[in-house]
């Protein structure tokens, strides 16, 4: 019912749909039907990185580097197009049956321009993968995705996140 949110959703969904990269899940359409707004996305046959970590405990150095390099390729494409993902985590990374890494769920991504990079006094994302700036609700840029990727790499190598606690406040 928030017209401003719906307009931003459609604008940012359309911007993300313009991204074309092997390591980014394709968005084919942005639409609405009645009061439901939606994205039509590529189907990926595979597993999330989180599932792989749970199944294996930790990943080999070779597999970690292969996946991390593919994620950096996806982020480079997004960042060159002024899009900050803001929620890089193993649940948002798919590994196809052919071992292609695909970054997905740009649901809280922001188009990085002077009108849209604002904190709006809201902290969004997954606390275990937050950059310090994001955890504080400060303005962020592309570096927040790089920080989150570092946390993801740590988890791939060790099988756990570097910081964990009973509450989100303690982690952040």
DRENDO-1510 file (C-alpha; in Angstrom, 1 decimal, always signed):
<recs>
REC; n; res; u; v; w
REC; 1; UNK; +0.0; +0.0; +0.0 .
REC; 2; UNK; +3.1; +2.3; +0.3 .
REC; 3; UNK; +3.2; +3.9; -3.2 .
REC; 4; UNK; +6.7; +5.2; -2.6 .
REC; 5; UNK; +8.0; +1.7; -1.7 .
REC; 6; UNK; +6.3; +0.2; -4.8 .
REC; 7; UNK; +7.8; +2.8; -7.1 .
REC; 8; UNK; +11.2; +2.2; -5.6 .
REC; 9; UNK; +10.7; -1.6; -5.9 .
REC; 10; UNK; +9.9; -1.3; -9.5 .
REC; 11; UNK; +12.7; +1.2; -10.3 .
REC; 12; UNK; +15.3; -0.9; -8.5 .
REC; 13; UNK; +13.9; -4.2; -9.9 .
REC; 14; UNK; +14.2; -2.8; -13.4 .
REC; 15; UNK; +17.8; -1.6; -12.7 .
REC; 16; UNK; +18.7; -5.0; -11.4 .
REC; 17; UNK; +17.0; -6.7; -14.4 .
REC; 18; UNK; +19.4; -4.8; -16.7 .
REC; 19; UNK; +22.3; -6.6; -15.1 .
REC; 20; UNK; +23.5; -9.4; -17.4 .
REC; 21; UNK; +26.2; -11.6; -16.0 .
REC; 22; UNK; +26.9; -15.3; -15.8 .
REC; 23; UNK; +27.2; -15.1; -12.0 .
REC; 24; UNK; +24.0; -13.1; -11.3 .
REC; 25; UNK; +20.6; -14.7; -11.4 .
REC; 26; UNK; +18.7; -13.1; -14.3 .
REC; 27; UNK; +15.6; -11.1; -13.6 .
REC; 28; UNK; +13.3; -11.4; -16.6 .
REC; 29; UNK; +10.5; -9.1; -15.6 .
REC; 30; UNK; +9.1; -6.7; -12.9 .
REC; 31; UNK; +5.4; -6.6; -12.6 .
REC; 32; UNK; +2.3; -6.3; -10.5 .
REC; 33; UNK; -1.1; -8.0; -10.4 .
REC; 34; UNK; -3.6; -6.4; -8.2 .
REC; 35; UNK; -1.8; -5.6; -4.9 .
REC; 36; UNK; +1.0; -8.1; -5.5 .
REC; 37; UNK; +4.3; -6.8; -6.9 .
REC; 38; UNK; +6.8; -9.4; -8.2 .
REC; 39; UNK; +10.0; -10.2; -10.0 .
REC; 40; UNK; +10.2; -13.0; -12.5 .
REC; 41; UNK; +13.6; -14.7; -12.1 .
REC; 42; UNK; +15.7; -17.4; -13.7 .
REC; 43; UNK; +15.3; -20.9; -12.2 .
REC; 44; UNK; +18.5; -22.3; -10.8 .
REC; 45; UNK; +18.9; -26.0; -10.4 .
REC; 46; UNK; +21.4; -26.4; -7.6 .
REC; 47; UNK; +22.0; -25.7; -4.0 .
REC; 48; UNK; +22.6; -22.6; -1.9 .
REC; 49; UNK; +26.1; -22.1; -0.6 .
REC; 50; UNK; +24.7; -22.4; +2.9 .
REC; 51; UNK; +23.5; -25.9; +2.0 .
REC; 52; UNK; +26.9; -26.9; +0.7 .
REC; 53; UNK; +28.6; -25.6; +3.9 .
REC; 54; UNK; +26.1; -27.5; +6.1 .
REC; 55; UNK; +26.7; -30.7; +4.1 .
REC; 56; UNK; +30.5; -30.4; +4.1 .
REC; 57; UNK; +31.2; -28.6; +7.3 .
REC; 58; UNK; +33.8; -26.6; +5.5 .
REC; 59; UNK; +34.9; -26.3; +1.9 .
REC; 60; UNK; +38.4; -26.9; +0.4 .
REC; 61; UNK; +40.6; -23.9; -0.3 .
REC; 62; UNK; +40.3; -24.5; -4.0 .
REC; 63; UNK; +36.5; -24.6; -3.9 .
REC; 64; UNK; +36.4; -21.5; -1.6 .
REC; 65; UNK; +38.6; -19.5; -4.0 .
REC; 66; UNK; +36.6; -20.7; -7.1 .
REC; 67; UNK; +33.3; -19.6; -5.5 .
REC; 68; UNK; +34.7; -16.4; -4.1 .
REC; 69; UNK; +36.1; -15.4; -7.5 .
REC; 70; UNK; +32.8; -15.9; -9.1 .
REC; 71; UNK; +31.0; -13.9; -6.5 .
REC; 72; UNK; +33.5; -11.1; -7.0 .
REC; 73; UNK; +32.8; -11.2; -10.7 .
REC; 74; UNK; +29.1; -10.7; -9.9 .
REC; 75; UNK; +29.7; -7.9; -7.5 .
REC; 76; UNK; +32.0; -6.2; -9.9 .
REC; 77; UNK; +29.2; -6.2; -12.5 .
REC; 78; UNK; +26.7; -4.9; -10.0 .
REC; 79; UNK; +29.0; -2.2; -8.6 .
REC; 80; UNK; +29.9; -1.0; -12.1 .
REC; 81; UNK; +26.2; -0.5; -12.6 .
REC; 82; UNK; +25.9; +1.4; -9.3 .
REC; 83; UNK; +24.0; -1.4; -7.5 .
REC; 84; UNK; +24.9; -2.4; -3.9 .
REC; 85; UNK; +23.6; -5.8; -2.9 .
REC; 86; UNK; +23.6; -5.2; +0.9 .
REC; 87; UNK; +22.8; -8.8; +1.8 .
REC; 88; UNK; +25.7; -11.0; +0.6 .
REC; 89; UNK; +25.4; -14.3; +2.6 .
REC; 90; UNK; +25.6; -18.0; +1.8 .
REC; 91; UNK; +21.8; -18.2; +1.6 .
REC; 92; UNK; +21.8; -15.7; -1.3 .
REC; 93; UNK; +24.4; -17.6; -3.4 .
REC; 94; UNK; +23.5; -20.6; -5.5 .
REC; 95; UNK; +25.9; -23.2; -6.9 .
REC; 96; UNK; +24.5; -24.8; -10.0 .
REC; 97; UNK; +25.0; -28.5; -10.9 .
REC; 98; UNK; +27.8; -27.3; -13.3 .
REC; 99; UNK; +29.5; -25.5; -10.4 .
REC; 100; UNK; +28.6; -22.0; -11.6 .
REC; 101; UNK; +28.1; -19.6; -8.7 .
REC; 102; UNK; +25.1; -17.3; -9.0 .
REC; 103; UNK; +24.4; -14.3; -6.7 .
REC; 104; UNK; +20.7; -13.9; -6.1 .
REC; 105; UNK; +18.2; -12.1; -4.0 .
REC; 106; UNK; +18.9; -8.4; -4.7 .
REC; 107; UNK; +15.7; -7.8; -2.7 .
REC; 108; UNK; +17.3; -5.1; -0.5 .
REC; 109; UNK; +19.8; -3.9; -3.1 .
REC; 110; UNK; +20.1; -0.2; -3.6 .
REC; 111; UNK; +20.8; +1.7; -6.8 .
REC; 112; UNK; +23.8; +3.8; -5.7 .
REC; 113; UNK; +23.1; +7.3; -6.7 .
REC; 114; UNK; +22.6; +10.5; -4.7 .
REC; 115; UNK; +18.9; +10.0; -4.4 .
REC; 116; UNK; +18.8; +6.4; -3.1 .
REC; 117; UNK; +21.8; +5.8; -0.9 .
REC; 118; UNK; +20.2; +6.7; +2.3 .
REC; 119; UNK; +20.0; +4.8; +5.6 .
REC; 120; UNK; +16.3; +5.7; +6.2 .
REC; 121; UNK; +17.0; +4.9; +9.8 .
REC; 122; UNK; +16.6; +1.2; +9.0 .
REC; 123; UNK; +19.2; -1.6; +9.3 .
REC; 124; UNK; +18.6; -4.2; +6.5 .
REC; 125; UNK; +20.4; -7.4; +5.8 .
REC; 126; UNK; +21.7; -10.4; +7.8 .
REC; 127; UNK; +23.5; -9.4; +11.0 .
REC; 128; UNK; +26.2; -12.1; +10.8 .
REC; 129; UNK; +27.4; -10.6; +7.4 .
REC; 130; UNK; +27.0; -6.9; +8.2 .
REC; 131; UNK; +29.8; -4.4; +7.6 .
REC; 132; UNK; +30.3; -2.2; +10.6 .
REC; 133; UNK; +28.8; +0.8; +8.7 .
REC; 134; UNK; +25.7; -1.3; +7.9 .
REC; 135; UNK; +25.3; -2.5; +11.5 .
REC; 136; UNK; +25.4; +1.1; +12.7 .
REC; 137; UNK; +22.8; +2.1; +10.2 .
REC; 138; UNK; +25.3; +4.5; +8.5 .
REC; 139; UNK; +25.6; +5.3; +4.8 .
REC; 140; UNK; +27.1; +2.5; +2.9 .
REC; 141; UNK; +28.7; +1.9; -0.5 .
REC; 142; UNK; +30.1; -1.0; -2.5 .
REC; 143; UNK; +32.6; -1.8; +0.2 .
REC; 144; UNK; +29.8; -3.2; +2.4 .
REC; 145; UNK; +29.4; -6.1; -0.1 .
REC; 146; UNK; +33.2; -6.7; -0.1 .
REC; 147; UNK; +33.2; -6.9; +3.7 .
REC; 148; UNK; +30.2; -9.4; +3.7 .
REC; 149; UNK; +32.1; -11.5; +1.1 .
REC; 150; UNK; +35.0; -11.7; +3.5 .
REC; 151; UNK; +32.6; -13.1; +6.2 .
REC; 152; UNK; +31.2; -15.6; +3.6 .
REC; 153; UNK; +34.8; -16.7; +2.7 .
REC; 154; UNK; +35.6; -17.2; +6.4 .
REC; 155; UNK; +32.5; -19.4; +6.8 .
REC; 156; UNK; +33.4; -21.4; +3.7 .
REC; 157; UNK; +36.9; -22.2; +5.1 .
REC; 158; UNK; +35.9; -22.8; +8.8 .
REC; 159; UNK; +32.3; -23.9; +8.6 .
REC; 160; UNK; +31.1; -21.1; +10.9 .
REC; 161; UNK; +30.7; -17.4; +11.0 .
REC; 162; UNK; +33.5; -15.4; +12.8 .
REC; 163; UNK; +31.1; -13.7; +15.2 .
REC; 164; UNK; +28.1; -15.3; +16.9 .
REC; 165; UNK; +26.0; -14.5; +20.0 .
REC; 166; UNK; +22.6; -14.9; +21.5 .
REC; 167; UNK; +21.3; -11.6; +20.1 .
REC; 168; UNK; +21.7; -9.5; +17.0 .
REC; 169; UNK; +22.7; -6.5; +19.1 .
REC; 170; UNK; +25.7; -8.4; +20.6 .
REC; 171; UNK; +26.9; -9.6; +17.1 .
REC; 172; UNK; +26.6; -6.1; +15.6 .
</recs>
